[in-house]
Amino acid sequence: MNKSELIEALAEATNIPVQEAASITNTIIETMSDALARGESIEIRGFGSFVVKEYDSYTGRNPKTGEKIKVKPKKLPFFKVGKDLRERVNKMS
């Protein structure tokens, strides 16, 4: 499912115009993105949680030349699936 399909599903499920569903979806995504950018975590019970993981710098290799390079520390968003969602996905397979 992509963003457009999510918007369509929201509009259909709540019987609201697609434009309004798009606005709601964009607001939710923007709010979550802003929270993660500030280093906050997001927990949606039954679904999962989004956290920002910090990675230290390390020495890597350029795959073309084999030259050693210093990789800067970085932060990346990470999703941890919740118990209810994990069970639902496993039940369907």
Secondary structure, 3 states (H helix, E strand, C coil): CCHHHHHHHHHHHHCCCHHHHHHHHHHHHHHHHHHHHCCCCEEECCCEEEEEEEECCEEEECCCCCCEEEECCEEEEEEEECHHHHHHHHHHC
